[in-house]
Amino acid sequence: MGLIESLIKEKWLRTPRIIQAFQKIKRVDFLPEKIKDLAELDQALPIGFGQTISQPLVVAFMIENLNPKEGDKILDIGSGSGWTTALLGEIVGPEGKVIGIELIPELMEFGEKNVSKYNFVKEGRVKFLCRDGSKGYREEAPFDKILCSAAVQNEIPCSWKEQLKIGGRIVTPIRSSIWLFIKKSEKDFEKKEFPGFAFVPLIEK
């Protein structure tokens, strides 16, 4: 059984539009040349500069909780290899927009090159920025959803909360838990914790 089939069977992947994205956007396209043969492994893999491409099960779990929809505008923080950025780009469709933020210039270029295999950059539904993701991206706020793939150490930055639409969702690791925040009003967030994960820390300037 292939990786995606087992993620579906074990109910990590449940939503039809998210499943379609995982079937179309191949993880192998986002790996460094020398580890492409490991694409089907359900584990995090190194992409250089002390960073990783996340474990597929974790990516599936985070995106399912993010609940991205067609036409959404999404901020993808710590975009790394570009895999989550491309998955989100496929889900939001031509009317949506995904902004990938990566602090390490070489990784941002690597991610952009990988996502370009799917034409999303050229058609303008995905764009990449090299900057500190902890500040969010005020220029294009508010966002429907914000995804972060690296662990915040204590609490999520205020900028993310401010730059989210009411009704919007943030999914991010805090230390070794994945957290879901749903914005109920300007100051009020519903929170849910899913413990027992491991992530590289979010790099801030």
C-alpha positions as CSV (number, residue, x, y, z in Angstrom):
1,M,0.0,0.0,0.0
2,G,1.3,3.4,-0.9
3,L,1.9,6.2,1.6
4,I,-1.2,8.2,0.6
5,E,-3.5,5.2,0.6
6,S,-2.3,4.3,4.1
7,L,-2.9,7.8,5.4
8,I,-6.5,7.6,4.0
9,K,-7.0,4.1,5.5
10,E,-5.8,5.3,8.9
11,K,-8.1,8.4,8.6
12,W,-5.3,11.0,8.7
13,L,-6.6,12.1,5.4
14,R,-10.4,12.5,5.3
15,T,-11.5,15.5,3.2
16,P,-11.9,14.7,-0.6
17,R,-10.3,18.0,-1.7
18,I,-7.3,17.5,0.6
19,I,-7.0,13.8,-0.5
20,Q,-6.9,14.9,-4.2
21,A,-4.2,17.5,-3.4
22,F,-2.0,14.8,-1.7
23,Q,-2.5,12.5,-4.7
24,K,-1.6,15.2,-7.2
25,I,1.3,17.0,-5.4
26,K,4.0,14.4,-5.2
27,R,6.3,14.6,-2.1
28,V,9.2,13.3,-4.3
29,D,9.2,16.7,-6.1
30,F,10.1,18.5,-2.9
31,L,13.1,16.4,-1.8
32,P,16.8,17.0,-2.4
33,E,18.1,14.8,-5.2
34,K,20.0,12.4,-2.9
35,I,17.0,11.4,-0.8
36,K,14.3,11.3,-3.5
37,D,14.1,7.5,-3.1
38,L,12.8,8.0,0.5
39,A,9.7,10.0,-0.6
40,E,7.3,7.2,0.4
41,L,8.6,7.0,4.0
42,D,6.2,8.3,6.6
43,Q,8.9,10.3,8.4
44,A,10.5,13.8,8.4
45,L,13.5,14.1,6.1
46,P,16.4,16.6,6.1
47,I,16.3,19.3,3.4
48,G,19.5,21.1,4.6
49,F,20.2,24.1,6.9
50,G,19.0,22.1,9.9
51,Q,15.5,22.0,8.5
52,T,13.2,19.1,7.5
53,I,10.3,18.3,5.2
54,S,7.7,17.2,7.7
55,Q,6.4,13.7,8.2
56,P,3.4,13.1,5.8
57,L,1.1,12.0,8.6
58,V,1.8,15.3,10.4
59,V,1.2,17.4,7.3
60,A,-2.0,15.5,6.6
61,F,-3.2,16.1,10.2
62,M,-2.3,19.8,10.2
63,I,-3.9,20.5,6.9
64,E,-7.1,18.6,7.9
65,N,-7.3,20.8,11.0
66,L,-6.6,23.9,9.0
67,N,-9.6,23.1,6.8
68,P,-8.5,25.1,3.7
69,K,-11.2,25.9,1.2
70,E,-11.3,26.8,-2.5
71,G,-10.6,30.6,-2.8
72,D,-8.9,30.9,0.6
73,K,-6.0,33.3,1.2
74,I,-3.4,31.4,3.3
75,L,-0.2,32.3,4.9
76,D,2.3,29.3,5.0
77,I,5.0,30.1,7.6
78,G,8.3,28.1,7.4
79,S,7.6,27.0,3.9
80,G,10.9,25.1,3.6
81,S,10.8,22.6,0.7
82,G,7.5,24.1,-0.6
83,W,5.5,20.8,-0.2
84,T,2.8,22.2,2.1
85,T,2.7,25.4,0.1
86,A,2.0,23.4,-3.1
87,L,-0.6,21.3,-1.4
88,L,-2.4,24.4,-0.2
89,G,-2.0,26.0,-3.6
90,E,-3.8,23.0,-5.1
91,I,-6.6,23.1,-2.5
92,V,-7.3,26.9,-2.8
93,G,-7.4,26.7,-6.6
94,P,-6.9,29.4,-9.1
95,E,-9.1,31.9,-7.2
96,G,-7.2,31.4,-3.9
97,K,-3.7,32.6,-2.9
98,V,-0.9,31.0,-0.8
99,I,2.0,33.1,0.5
100,G,5.0,31.0,1.6
101,I,7.4,32.6,4.1
102,E,10.9,31.2,4.6
103,L,13.7,32.9,6.5
104,I,16.6,30.9,5.0
105,P,17.2,32.4,1.4
106,E,18.5,29.1,-0.1
107,L,15.5,27.2,1.2
108,M,13.1,29.8,-0.1
109,E,14.7,29.4,-3.5
110,F,14.5,25.6,-3.2
111,G,10.8,25.8,-2.3
112,E,10.0,28.2,-5.0
113,K,11.7,26.1,-7.6
114,N,9.9,22.9,-6.4
115,V,6.5,24.6,-6.4
116,S,7.2,26.0,-9.9
117,K,6.9,22.4,-11.2
118,Y,3.2,22.8,-10.8
119,N,2.9,26.2,-12.5
120,F,1.4,27.8,-9.3
121,V,4.0,30.5,-9.0
122,K,3.7,31.6,-12.7
123,E,-0.1,31.8,-12.5
124,G,0.1,33.9,-9.3
125,R,-1.7,31.6,-6.9
126,V,1.5,31.0,-4.8
127,K,4.2,33.5,-4.0
128,F,7.3,33.2,-1.8
129,L,8.9,35.7,0.5
130,C,12.2,35.6,2.4
131,R,11.5,37.1,5.8
132,D,10.8,36.5,9.4
133,G,7.5,34.5,9.6
134,S,6.9,35.4,13.2
135,K,5.8,38.9,12.0
136,G,3.2,37.4,9.6
137,Y,2.7,39.5,6.4
138,R,0.7,42.6,7.1
139,E,0.7,43.7,3.4
140,E,-1.7,41.0,2.4
141,A,-3.7,40.5,5.7
142,P,-6.3,39.5,6.7
143,F,-5.9,35.8,6.0
144,D,-8.5,33.0,6.0
145,K,-6.0,30.5,7.4
146,I,-2.4,30.6,8.8
147,L,-0.2,27.4,8.9
148,C,3.1,27.2,10.5
149,S,5.4,24.2,10.1
150,A,7.9,25.0,12.8
151,A,7.5,25.1,16.6
152,V,6.8,28.3,18.4
153,Q,8.3,28.1,21.9
154,N,5.7,29.6,24.2
155,E,2.7,31.3,22.5
156,I,1.8,32.3,19.0
157,P,2.8,35.7,17.8
158,C,0.2,38.5,18.2
159,S,0.8,39.4,14.6
160,W,-0.7,36.1,13.5
161,K,-3.8,36.6,15.6
162,E,-4.2,40.2,14.3
163,Q,-3.8,39.2,10.7
164,L,-6.4,36.5,10.8
165,K,-10.0,37.0,9.7
166,I,-12.8,36.4,12.2
167,G,-13.8,32.7,11.7
168,G,-10.2,32.0,10.4
169,R,-7.9,29.2,11.7
170,I,-4.3,29.0,12.8
171,V,-2.6,25.6,13.0
172,T,0.9,25.6,14.5
173,P,3.1,23.5,16.7
174,I,3.9,25.0,20.1
175,R,6.8,23.0,21.6
176,S,5.7,19.4,21.1
177,S,1.9,19.9,20.5
178,I,0.0,20.9,17.5
179,W,-2.5,23.6,18.3
180,L,-5.6,24.8,16.5
181,F,-6.8,28.4,17.1
182,I,-10.2,29.5,15.7
183,K,-10.8,33.3,15.8
184,K,-14.3,33.9,17.3
185,S,-14.0,37.7,17.6
186,E,-11.2,40.2,17.7
187,K,-9.9,39.1,21.1
188,D,-11.5,35.7,21.5
189,F,-10.0,32.4,20.3
190,E,-11.2,28.9,20.6
191,K,-8.1,26.6,21.2
192,K,-7.5,22.9,20.9
193,E,-4.3,21.1,21.7
194,F,-3.0,17.8,20.2
195,P,0.1,16.7,22.1
196,G,2.8,14.2,21.2
197,F,4.6,15.6,18.1
198,A,8.1,16.8,17.3
199,F,9.2,19.8,15.2
200,V,12.2,22.0,14.4
201,P,11.9,25.4,16.2
202,L,10.7,28.4,14.3
203,I,13.6,30.7,13.5
204,E,13.0,34.3,14.3
205,K,15.2,37.3,13.6
